[in-house]
Amino acid sequence: MQLFDVYPLNDITITKAKGSYVWDENGVRYLDMYGGHAVISIGHTHPHWVKRIEEQLSQIAFYSNSIRIPIQQQLAEKLGKVSGKEDYQLFLINSGAEANENALKLASFYNGRKKIIAFSKSFHGRTSLAVAATDNRSIVAPVNETDNVIFLPYNNEQALEKCFAEYGNEISSVILEAIQGVGGIIEASKCFLLKIRALCNQYNAVFIADSVQDGYGRSGQFFAHDYAGVSADIYTMAKGMGNGFPIGGILVAPKFQAKHGMLGTTFGGNHLACAAALAVLEVIERENLIDNAKETGEYLLSQLQQIKGIENVRGRGLMIGFNVPIELKDLKKNLLHNHHIFTGEAKPNVIRLLPSLAITRSEVDEFINALQKEIETLTSVKGVDPEMEKASVEVLAEVGRS
Ligand SMILES: Cc1ncc(COP(=O)(O)O)c(C=O)c1O
């Protein structure tokens, strides 16, 4: 049987990982500035995470949500403490798309409405409603198409006000990433977040903070939306939550009343996933990783801002992006093949950095040195090329003549 070929692959096989590094089958070491797509929060194969999972595995890995699972409650308590949302309620699932799907559904149950406001360049996942609220027509199948999603320009308060004025009491929810990831590391302004909060309050719409990529400490605060000092009604989480063990969740504000059967899942909140997620929070707390994301992120940002050749360096914490001009179009590929560094991208020309929250300054320096070298190589090749070409054509012409 063949794999269903939906991923463009790098021809690399990773067989081992530790901290900010991974190794291929030939023992070549790579620096992971991509965090396996923002998933690696506490560092690859962190010993405490491995131990917690191993211990849980030898006890019980799974039983259905028809019995008491005390480790779910332990996770809820720890998550409340670390996130500062102690009065919220936790519902556990398995992925980011599933988190957004359930959040949008819960909002609709709550206010009995159908319309969703989403934003240009948003990405919320690939399940039915999540993909309908994603601003990428090429991944929306005909069956996912709906008139219930209204796309507005990001960071545009007037457009938001106008939409609420027009549809008012039909709007069920507003879903937004405080820092757009797939969209290219674009930050919502404080005023925009405050405006969403105010309009949701005024019209009894639900504010959903998609924190799947920018949450869990990556921005230097537990939720990226926190920097505006506003609370969302539902926070969706996944990537960093299990450090690679699949788990997702939604944090639900106290005003939502749970009812039996309202939401549900077979695998969500299983013992093994909860053990992985608890280990992540324990390490985040013990090793002060949110502070590290803030401080090392600021350092990385300041180093990048001094590099000539790249443009519009931006981001918060360890969610950083910069634009790559056309003459450096091979930068990402060359960083991987010439310097053994994984980075992320956002089309058409953005490099995204999403390393583990435990990354050190010396690992940042290693990246910056390689980046600088590669930019010099690419620009010098580029600079010399036309002249060299001209000169060699002339030489060849000379040779031909003689
Ligand atoms: C902001 C955001 N929301 C949702 C998702 C979907 O998460 P998953 O792939 O776990 O379904 C992603 C994935 O990249 C994301 O970046």
The ligand as a MOL file (V3000), in Angstrom:
LIG
                    3D

  0  0  0     0  0            999 V3000
M  V30 BEGIN CTAB
M  V30 COUNTS 16 16 0 0 0
M  V30 BEGIN ATOM
M  V30 1 C -3.8760 28.8120 14.3630 0
M  V30 2 C -4.1610 27.3730 14.0180 0
M  V30 3 N -5.3740 26.8570 14.2800 0
M  V30 4 C -5.6680 25.5780 14.0110 0
M  V30 5 C -4.7370 24.7290 13.4580 0
M  V30 6 C -5.0980 23.2930 13.1620 0
M  V30 7 O -4.4530 22.4400 14.0540 0
M  V30 8 P -4.3630 20.8750 13.7450 0
M  V30 9 O -3.4500 20.7120 12.5770 0
M  V30 10 O -3.8230 20.2870 15.0120 0
M  V30 11 O -5.7350 20.4060 13.4350 0
M  V30 12 C -3.4560 25.2150 13.1620 0
M  V30 13 C -2.4550 24.3520 12.5190 0
M  V30 14 O -1.4570 24.7710 11.9670 0
M  V30 15 C -3.1540 26.5720 13.4480 0
M  V30 16 O -1.9520 27.1020 13.1720 0
M  V30 END ATOM
M  V30 BEGIN BOND
M  V30 1 1 1 2
M  V30 2 1 2 3
M  V30 3 2 2 15
M  V30 4 2 3 4
M  V30 5 1 4 5
M  V30 6 1 5 6
M  V30 7 2 5 12
M  V30 8 1 6 7
M  V30 9 1 7 8
M  V30 10 2 8 9
M  V30 11 1 8 10
M  V30 12 1 8 11
M  V30 13 1 12 13
M  V30 14 1 12 15
M  V30 15 2 13 14
M  V30 16 1 15 16
M  V30 END BOND
M  V30 END CTAB
M  END
